[in-house]
Amino acid sequence: MSSDERKVRLSKAEASEKLIASTIELMRDHPIGKISALKICAHAGLDKMTVRYCFGSYMNLLLATASTL
């Protein structure tokens, strides 16, 4: 694997910020009921388990996102 193909490892804080930013971006174009944790992770370019690692649950991610607005 070349250095260009390696994934960059983010800190928990960086991943959290990226997830919140992606959630806000997706909420601009889609109703909240159509946005899943998988869609948020894919949009952020992160592994699907990152929501659980950073926030414990999808709901906690939504609460953290709401607190930044």
C-alpha positions as CSV (number, residue, x, y, z in Angstrom):
1,M,0.0,0.0,0.0
2,S,1.4,3.3,-1.0
3,S,1.4,6.3,1.3
4,D,-1.3,7.9,-0.9
5,E,-3.6,5.0,-0.2
6,R,-3.3,5.0,3.6
7,K,-6.2,6.4,5.5
8,V,-5.5,9.4,7.7
9,R,-6.2,8.7,11.4
10,L,-8.2,11.4,13.0
11,S,-8.4,12.2,16.7
12,K,-11.8,11.6,18.4
13,A,-12.3,15.4,18.5
14,E,-11.5,15.8,14.8
15,A,-13.8,12.9,13.8
16,S,-16.6,14.4,16.0
17,E,-16.3,17.8,14.4
18,K,-16.4,16.1,10.9
19,L,-19.5,14.1,11.8
20,I,-21.3,17.2,13.1
21,A,-20.4,19.2,10.0
22,S,-21.6,16.4,7.8
23,T,-24.8,16.2,9.7
24,I,-25.5,19.9,9.3
25,E,-24.7,19.7,5.6
26,L,-27.0,16.8,5.0
27,M,-29.8,18.4,7.0
28,R,-29.7,21.4,4.6
29,D,-30.9,19.1,1.8
30,H,-32.7,16.2,3.4
31,P,-35.3,15.8,6.2
32,I,-33.8,14.4,9.4
33,G,-35.9,11.2,9.0
34,K,-34.0,10.4,5.7
35,I,-30.5,10.9,7.3
36,S,-29.0,7.8,8.8
37,A,-25.7,7.3,10.7
38,L,-24.4,5.4,7.7
39,K,-25.2,8.3,5.4
40,I,-23.5,10.8,7.7
41,C,-20.4,8.6,8.0
42,A,-20.2,8.1,4.2
43,H,-20.6,11.8,3.7
44,A,-17.8,12.5,6.2
45,G,-15.6,9.8,4.7
46,L,-15.5,7.9,8.0
47,D,-16.0,4.3,9.0
48,K,-19.6,3.4,9.9
49,M,-18.7,2.8,13.6
50,T,-17.3,6.3,14.1
51,V,-20.7,7.6,15.3
52,R,-20.8,5.0,18.1
53,Y,-17.1,5.6,19.0
54,C,-17.5,9.4,19.1
55,F,-21.0,9.9,20.5
56,G,-22.2,6.5,21.8
57,S,-25.3,6.7,19.6
58,Y,-26.9,8.3,16.6
59,M,-29.2,10.3,19.0
60,N,-26.3,11.7,20.9
61,L,-24.8,12.9,17.5
62,L,-28.0,14.6,16.7
63,L,-28.1,16.3,20.2
64,A,-24.5,17.4,19.8
65,T,-25.3,18.8,16.4
66,A,-28.3,20.7,17.7
67,S,-26.2,22.2,20.5
68,T,-23.9,23.7,17.9
69,L,-26.6,25.4,16.0
